[in-house]
Amino acid sequence: MTKDEFLLRFSLQTLTPSSHNYFHHQTLKSAAVLIGLVETENSGLQVLLTKRASHLKHHPSQISFPGGKAEQEDGSLTITALREAQEEIGLASHAVNVIGQLPAYQTISGYQVTPIIAIVAKDQQYSMDPNEVSEIFQVPLQHFLNSHEHHIIVANKNGRQHNVHFMPYKHYNIWGATASMLKDLINQLN
């Protein structure tokens, strides 16, 4: 899918509420992630992803989008996503064109995460913070558009059943909140 095709399909859709709001009883902390889409010469759009450092307390070695907890001085969740992306992978804000967002996603770890969608300049250089990230990589958006790559298992947490999404790619196991956000993004395009 090209950038122009994505922008057309994304702009023509009305946002639908996320179906992943299980934790209404908790006080949730605000967070934001950046779903960066990188336009390539021949392969269409690529989704920018990271592998979290293995020493982290929360979600070590998991595949994720750059992002994190909102700080009071951020002023908006878009600023949170851009600040976190700059801290984690050195993504310069001038290389990012924010085009929208998805509905917030409530995580099992007590966060309400807002996915911010942006087009990232294709010639962007990255600078990984090894305290937070062990790898930066890209996956063709087309991979996630293929429903054969979407898998769901049912898990039990606190006596409730939850669907856990998986979207494997090569040796990467993309699952949980990241896979659910990708699923929501794909649903917005259909």
C-alpha positions in Angstrom: 0.0 0.0 0.0 1.4 3.4 -0.9 1.3 6.5 1.2 -1.4 8.1 -1.0 -3.6 4.9 -0.8 -3.2 4.8 2.9 -4.1 8.5 3.4 -7.1 8.2 1.2 -8.5 5.1 3.0 -7.6 6.3 6.4 -9.2 9.7 5.9 -12.5 8.3 4.5 -13.2 6.2 7.6 -14.9 7.1 10.8 -13.0 6.1 13.9 -14.6 3.2 15.6 -14.1 2.7 19.3 -11.5 0.2 20.4 -12.8 -3.2 21.5 -10.0 -3.6 24.0 -11.3 -1.6 27.1 -11.4 -4.3 29.8 -10.2 -2.4 32.8 -12.7 0.3 33.6 -12.4 -0.4 37.4 -8.7 0.8 37.4 -7.3 4.3 37.5 -5.4 4.3 34.3 -2.2 6.2 33.5 -2.1 8.1 30.2 0.4 7.0 27.5 0.9 7.3 23.8 2.7 5.3 21.1 3.7 6.3 17.6 2.6 4.1 14.8 5.2 5.3 12.3 4.6 4.5 8.6 7.7 4.8 6.5 7.3 5.2 2.7 9.8 3.1 0.7 10.7 3.2 -3.0 9.4 -0.2 -4.0 7.7 -1.9 -1.0 5.0 0.6 -0.1 4.5 1.6 3.5 6.5 -0.1 6.2 5.4 -0.1 9.9 8.2 1.1 12.3 8.6 -1.2 15.3 11.0 -1.7 18.1 12.1 -4.6 20.3 12.2 -3.6 23.9 15.4 -4.1 25.9 15.6 -7.5 27.7 16.5 -5.9 31.1 13.3 -3.8 31.3 10.9 -4.4 34.2 7.8 -4.2 32.1 7.4 -6.1 28.8 11.1 -7.1 28.3 12.0 -8.1 24.8 8.5 -7.6 23.5 7.8 -6.0 20.1 6.3 -2.5 20.5 5.8 0.9 19.0 8.0 3.7 20.3 6.1 5.4 23.1 5.5 5.7 26.8 3.9 7.4 29.7 2.6 11.0 29.3 4.4 13.6 31.3 2.5 16.7 32.7 4.7 19.0 30.6 3.9 17.2 27.3 0.7 19.2 26.7 -0.8 16.5 24.4 -0.6 12.8 23.7 0.8 13.6 20.3 3.7 15.4 22.0 4.1 12.4 24.3 4.4 10.0 21.4 6.9 12.3 19.5 9.0 12.9 22.7 9.1 9.2 23.5 10.0 8.2 19.9 12.8 10.8 20.0 14.1 9.4 23.3 13.9 5.8 22.4 15.0 5.7 18.7 16.2 9.2 18.0 13.3 10.0 15.7 13.4 13.7 14.9 10.0 15.4 15.2 10.7 17.3 11.9 10.9 13.9 10.1 7.3 13.0 11.3 4.0 14.1 9.7 1.2 13.2 12.2 -2.0 12.3 10.3 -4.3 11.1 13.0 -4.9 8.7 15.9 -6.8 5.6 16.9 -9.1 5.3 19.9 -7.2 4.7 23.2 -6.4 1.2 24.2 -6.6 0.1 27.8 -3.8 -2.3 28.8 -3.6 -5.0 31.4 -0.7 -3.1 33.0 -2.9 -0.1 33.9 -2.3 2.3 31.0 -4.7 4.0 28.6 -2.5 4.1 25.5 -3.4 6.4 22.5 -1.9 5.3 19.2 -0.7 8.3 17.1 -0.4 7.6 13.4 2.3 9.4 11.4 4.2 9.2 8.1 8.0 9.1 8.8 10.5 10.4 6.3 12.1 7.5 4.4 15.7 8.9 4.9 15.3 9.2 8.6 18.4 8.1 10.6 17.7 6.4 14.0 19.7 6.4 17.2 18.6 3.7 19.5 18.7 4.1 23.3 20.0 0.7 24.5 18.5 1.3 27.9 15.0 1.0 26.3 15.3 -0.6 22.9 17.4 -3.5 21.6 16.3 -3.3 18.0 14.6 -1.1 15.4 13.0 -2.7 12.4 10.2 -2.3 9.8 7.5 -4.7 8.6 5.6 -4.1 5.4 2.1 -2.8 6.1 0.9 -5.2 3.5 1.8 -8.1 5.9 -0.7 -6.9 8.4 -3.4 -6.4 5.8 -3.3 -10.1 5.2 -5.9 -11.6 7.6 -4.1 -15.0 7.4 -1.4 -13.4 9.5 -3.8 -12.6 12.4 -4.1 -15.1 15.2 -6.1 -15.0 18.4 -5.9 -17.0 21.6 -8.2 -16.7 24.6 -6.5 -16.0 27.9 -7.9 -15.7 31.4 -7.0 -12.8 33.6 -8.7 -12.0 37.0 -11.5 -14.5 36.1 -12.3 -12.8 32.7 -11.5 -14.1 29.3 -9.6 -11.8 26.9 -8.6 -12.2 23.3 -4.8 -11.9 22.8 -3.8 -11.1 19.3 -0.7 -12.4 17.5 0.7 -11.3 14.2 4.0 -13.2 13.6 6.5 -11.8 11.1 9.7 -13.7 10.3 11.3 -14.4 13.7 9.3 -11.6 15.4 6.3 -12.5 17.6 4.1 -9.4 17.5 1.4 -9.8 20.1 -0.7 -8.2 22.8 -1.4 -4.4 22.7 0.9 -3.9 19.7 -0.9 -6.5 17.6 -4.3 -5.2 18.8 -3.5 -1.7 17.7 -2.3 -2.9 14.3 -5.6 -4.8 14.0 -7.5 -1.6 14.9 -5.5 0.3 12.3 -6.2 -2.3 9.6 -9.9 -2.3 10.6 -9.9 1.5 10.0 -8.6 0.9 6.5 -11.3 -1.6 5.5 
